[in-house]
Amino acid sequence: MSRATLLACAVLLLAACSEKPQTMGGAVKQDTAAYEGTGMPYTAPGWRPGDKVSWEQQLKTRTQAGQNEYNKVN
């Protein structure tokens, strides 16, 4: 192999070792329940952050509206 090929391989190997870790960062806390909310002012109508019952009702509504084949046909 030529020197240029070896040099190109070495550069590619070193570039692969410098990949940054893919973490979530500090924006989302991992130790809270999903129904607690994100603290953002944009929420779905009818859902109250911190209310588990309204969270579950929103999930059921979204599932029925988006995945029910009978609703898609009509």
Secondary structure, 3 states (H helix, E strand, C coil): CCHHHHHHHHHHHHHHHCCCCCCCCCCCCCCCCHHHCCCCCCCCCCCCCCCHHHHHHHHHHHHHHHHCHHHHHC
